């Protein structure tokens, strides 16, 4: 956790520039995702076989796929699906992970040891393996992706929240609160959580970017949203057969995923430096 909180040496851009760039990119994707619920240039699932495999600008901004569907419209609709799954998964993972991590820091002893060893067990199963197991139980779909990605992130937030919470527990104000007779739950709610919120926000931002990549991988394998719901990962999967004939089918979702993850990473990097009290004064 100390590495996450420390400033990045030799960064080309100031933290506020990275933060603003990340906010702009992420905000743009969120705005497009919301807009797609009300409007897209074409219906994302509309097939027009007479227009199949048309190049960008010949038919639509990003061309069409093998079924004549408008790729730009599918990217817009896929933004809502991919981002919503990623955000819900991180919300689930963060809520459970922070609760367990702060409980471990507050209780210490055998409770802390049990929580950390359980986190190690969960962390031993990658999100992809978890998704395959969950899909075998409940079937593939959006819920499978949310549960698999969320469970994979629980130990991440347990470790992060425990690490920063232990540092807060050693501060004088927490020791004074204990001396005044406050219970550990009250101290956690009143003092620990407010002081670790910045670190958790940074970690959550970074994990959302990773969750988008994992969701794309799950969609690529058919373990996330079922067709015909658009998904960036499945668009890449569908493009495999046509890489030589219609490379834009793979380029469009690939660049979109890269930009979405870049925006979240820039935002997380900027937030980390902004919340780091050891960093030098910034412009």
N, C-alpha and C positions, 0 to 999 in steps of 0.2 A: 504493500500500500504506500510505503514511503516513496517508491519509484513513481507511482501514479501521481503523487502530490508534488513531486519536485519539478521545477521548471525544465524545459527542454533546452539544453545548451545549443547555441548556434542557430536558433530559429531565425529564418529569414524575415518573417513578418511578425510584427508586434502582436501580443495576445488579443488585443481588442480587434485588430484587423481579422485575425483568424476567427474570433467569435462572431463578428459581424458577417463575414463571408459564410460561415456555417449556418447562421441564423437565416440569411437570405436564401441559401440553397434549400435548407430544410423547410423553411416557410413556403417556398415556391412549390415543393412537392406536396406539402400538406394542403395548400390552396388548390392545387390541381386535383388532388384526391377528393376534396370536398366538392369541387365543381363537377367532377365526373358523376356525382350522385344525381345531378340535375341536368347536365348537358354534356354531350360528346359530339364531335363532328358527324359521326355515324354511330349506329347501334353497334356496340362492340362485338356482339355475337351474330350480326347480320352477314350471311354468306352471299357473295356475288361471284359466281364461278366465271362469269365473263370478264371479271376484273382481277383474276388471280395472278399472283406473282408480278404485279406491276411495280415498277421502280418508284422511289420517292419522287414526289412532285408530279409524276405522271398520273398517279391516282392517290391523292391524299398527301399529307406532309411527309409521312414515313413509308409510303408504299403500302402494298397489300400482301397477305400471306397466301398459302396454298389453297385456301378456301375463299379467297377474295375479301377477307375481313380487313377492315381498315386498321393498320398497325398502330397509328397514333391514338385512335380511340381505345384500342386494347391497352395501350400503355397508360392512358389516363385512368381507365377502370381498374387496371392492375395496380395502380398506385394506391387506391383505396384498400384493395384486398391485401396487398403485401404489407402496407404500413399498419393497417388495423390489426393484423395478426401479430406483427412484431411488437406493437405497443401493448396489446393485451397480454402477450406472453411475458414481456418484461414487467408489466404491472403485477402479474401473478407471481413471477419469480421474485421480484423485489419485495412485495408485501410479505411473503412467507419467509424469505431469506433474512430480511431486516428484523422481523419479529424473533426469529431463532438466534440470529447473531447478537442482537442486543440482550436477549435473555441469557445467552452464554456468557457475555461479558459481565452481566449483573450477578449471575448466580455463582460463576466459577466452579471449582471442584469437579465432582463427577458429572454434574449436569453439563458443564462446558465440554468435558471430554466426550460425553455421549453424543452431543450435538455435532461436534467437529468430526468425530469418526463417522457418523451417519452422513455428513456432508461429503466426506472422502469417498464413501461407497457410491453415492449418487453421481459424484464427479467422475467416477471411473467409467460410466456409461455415456458415450458421446450422444449428442442430440439426435443424430441420425439413427443410432441403434435404438434409442428410446422411442423414436417415432415409429420404427418398424414394429417394436413390441406393442406399442399402444394401438397401432393400426390393426394388428392381428386381433386385438381385443374388441375395439369399437369401430374399426373400419377407417379408411382414409378420409380426410376432410379437414376443414379449418380448425375444428376443435382438437383434432389429433396434433396438428402443428402447434397450436397454442400450448397444449399440455406438455408436449415434448420439449419445446424451446423453453417454456417456463420452468419445468423441472430441471433442465440443464443449467439454468441461471440461478436457481436457489442456492447451491453451494458457493457460487461467486459472491452473492450478496451476503451470505453468512460470513464468509471470510473478511470481506471488506468492512461490513458493519461491526463485526467483533473487533477487528484491528483498530479502527478509529475510536470505537467506544471505550476500549481499554485505556487509550490515551486520555480520553475525557474523564474517565473515572479516577485517574491519578491527579487531576487538577484540584486546586485548593477549594474551589466552590463546591465540588462534589463531596470532598471530605468534610467541609463545613455543613453541608446539607445532611450528611450521615450523622454528624455530631449533634445536629439539631433534632434528630429523631425521625427524619423523613425515611419512608420505606424505599426499597430499591426500585419498585415499580414507579413510584411517584418521581424519584430522581431521574429515572430513565425517560419518562415523559416530559418532565419540566426542564431538564438540563442536558441529558445526553443526546436525545434525538434532534433538538434544535441545533446543537453544535456539530453534528455529523451530517446534517442535511446537504451541505455543499458537496462534500465528498460523494455522497450517495447520488446526487443529481449528476455529477460528472460521470460516475460509473454507469448509471442508467442510460445516459446519452450514448456512451460508447457501446453498451450492450445492445441498444436498439439497432445500431448499425450492423453489429454482428448477427442479430436476429433476422435482419432483412436477408443477409447472405444465406443463413441456415434455411429460412423459409423458401428462398429461391431454389436451394438444393433439394428440399423436400418436394417442392412442386415439380422440379425436374424429374424426380423419381415417381411422381404420381401419388405422393403421400399427403399432399395438402389439399387445397380446394379442388373439387371435382369439375371436369368440363361441364358446361361451356364457360364457367366463370373465368374471366381473364386473370392470368397470373404471370408475373415476369419470368419466373423460373420455368413454367411450362412453355412459354413462348420460346425460350432458348431450346428446350427439348424438341419442340416442333420444328425448329429451324435446322436441326442437325442434317436432315435429309437434303436440304436445299442450300447448303453453304456455298457450293459452287455456282448454282443457278440464281440464287436470290440472297446474297450475303447480308442485305439490309434486314432480313428477318432476324438474324442473330445480333447484328451491330446495334440495332435500336434498343432492345431490352438490355443488352450487355452494358452499353453506355449509360442507360438509365439507372441500373443497379449501382454502377460505379459512382455516379454523381450523387445518388442518394446516400450511399455509405460515406463518401467523401464529405458531404455536408454535415452529417452527424459527427464524424470524427473531428472535423475542424471546430464544430461547436463544443464538443467535449474537451478538446485541447485548449480552446480559449477559456472555457469555464474553469478548467483545472488551474490554469495560471492566474485567473482572476481571483479564485478562492484561496490560492496559496499564500499564506502570510509571510513566507520566507522569500518570496520573489522580490526583485527590485522594483522600484517605483516605475510605473508605466506611463506612457504619454496619454 
